[in-house]
Amino acid sequence: MNFELFETRVLPAKNKLFRFAFRLLGSSEEAKDVVQEVFIKVWNGRDQMSEIENMEAWCMRITKNLSLDRLRSRKHRTTESLDESFNTQHDAMTPYETTEMGESINKINQWISALPEKQRQVIHLRDIEGYSYNEICDILELDMNQVKISLFRARNAVKEKFLKVNAYGL
Amino acid sequence: MDSNQINELLEKYWNCETSLEEEQTLRSYFNGQDIPESLKSTAALFQYFEREKTKSLDTSFDEKFRNRFRDSHKMRTLPLVKIMRIAAGVLVGVAAIFFIRQEVRKSYPPEIAETYSDPKLALEETKRALMMISNSFNKAEQGAEQIKRFNEAETKIQGKDQPESAKKEL
């Protein structure tokens, strides 16, 4: 792989890699570090990676593995960093958003962050990044059944939370 | 799209039976205007997904990698360019020597060439040349025989002289 291929096939995936690492680690600084590590890893092994068809899925898989390694080493809790400051495009929110929408979004974020790890990964890849089931299988190294079951459980856990909120206003 | 169709799609969504296109339809619908009150809480979920998708790294992040990897790529390719240049130089040199030799050969008549058209005549001439060489060898052999005799006589004389000189020394 030469620099031009790296620029067209790997660099454009940076935001997806960052969001996925952030979903797993709950820290934007650590997520950035992971993306850096992924890029360095891919660049250093570029001679062996020329035959990889879906480079983005491959990078996502490396991101997952590096993030899980970090999680294992420090047993980090993703729910701690909900209020972390981001250098992101959506930081500037209108007062309306910060009150009405911001509240619901924070709640949903809490629910998704509280899901078991595999369910959290699958719902992120499908509902936020829009990956196909096959790509999710490839990224998470799971079979189709496991992916579909995890997604079903994740969506239904969120749905139940909604029902509770609507019924009891929790 | 009316709310009945949306409810049907939502049911499929919760059961993980929607395609990526149908999920995109839901996302577009819930991120639009005029959402019925009954679907407002579900809308927050799809708005959350959309909002999460906007989280991104700033451009300085990949610029750093562009500079770093572009430079290392140049450094890696430089020796190859040098080798190619040297190889091209050697090739030009070899080609030049080859053509010069060709030209030199053309300009000087060859020393060994076909001088006889009749094979019998050529055979006679060859025999004559070989006889001449053979005679010369014979003459040289006779001369060598005389030298050999002289040498033998000399060694005999030296053999007789030696004991006398040894006695003198005592």
HADDOCK unambig.tbl for C-alpha pairs under 7 A between the chains (distance, minus, plus):
assign (segid A and resid 3 and name CA) (segid B and resid 70 and name CA) 6.32 0.50 0.50
assign (segid A and resid 3 and name CA) (segid B and resid 73 and name CA) 6.67 0.50 0.50
assign (segid A and resid 11 and name CA) (segid B and resid 62 and name CA) 6.81 0.50 0.50
assign (segid A and resid 15 and name CA) (segid B and resid 56 and name CA) 4.96 0.50 0.50
assign (segid A and resid 15 and name CA) (segid B and resid 57 and name CA) 5.97 0.50 0.50
assign (segid A and resid 19 and name CA) (segid B and resid 55 and name CA) 6.79 0.50 0.50
assign (segid A and resid 87 and name CA) (segid B and resid 57 and name CA) 6.99 0.50 0.50
assign (segid A and resid 88 and name CA) (segid B and resid 55 and name CA) 5.33 0.50 0.50
assign (segid A and resid 88 and name CA) (segid B and resid 56 and name CA) 5.42 0.50 0.50
assign (segid A and resid 88 and name CA) (segid B and resid 57 and name CA) 6.56 0.50 0.50
assign (segid A and resid 89 and name CA) (segid B and resid 54 and name CA) 6.51 0.50 0.50
assign (segid A and resid 89 and name CA) (segid B and resid 55 and name CA) 6.34 0.50 0.50
assign (segid A and resid 89 and name CA) (segid B and resid 56 and name CA) 6.76 0.50 0.50
assign (segid A and resid 90 and name CA) (segid B and resid 54 and name CA) 6.62 0.50 0.50
assign (segid A and resid 90 and name CA) (segid B and resid 55 and name CA) 6.90 0.50 0.50
assign (segid A and resid 104 and name CA) (segid B and resid 44 and name CA) 6.45 0.50 0.50
assign (segid A and resid 105 and name CA) (segid B and resid 44 and name CA) 6.62 0.50 0.50
assign (segid A and resid 105 and name CA) (segid B and resid 48 and name CA) 5.63 0.50 0.50
assign (segid A and resid 108 and name CA) (segid B and resid 45 and name CA) 6.77 0.50 0.50
assign (segid A and resid 127 and name CA) (segid B and resid 49 and name CA) 6.46 0.50 0.50
assign (segid A and resid 128 and name CA) (segid B and resid 49 and name CA) 5.06 0.50 0.50
assign (segid A and resid 128 and name CA) (segid B and resid 50 and name CA) 6.80 0.50 0.50
assign (segid A and resid 128 and name CA) (segid B and resid 52 and name CA) 6.78 0.50 0.50
assign (segid A and resid 128 and name CA) (segid B and resid 53 and name CA) 5.97 0.50 0.50
assign (segid A and resid 129 and name CA) (segid B and resid 53 and name CA) 6.94 0.50 0.50
assign (segid A and resid 130 and name CA) (segid B and resid 20 and name CA) 6.88 0.50 0.50
assign (segid A and resid 152 and name CA) (segid B and resid 14 and name CA) 7.00 0.50 0.50
assign (segid A and resid 152 and name CA) (segid B and resid 15 and name CA) 6.33 0.50 0.50
assign (segid A and resid 152 and name CA) (segid B and resid 16 and name CA) 5.89 0.50 0.50
assign (segid A and resid 155 and name CA) (segid B and resid 14 and name CA) 6.07 0.50 0.50
assign (segid A and resid 156 and name CA) (segid B and resid 14 and name CA) 6.39 0.50 0.50
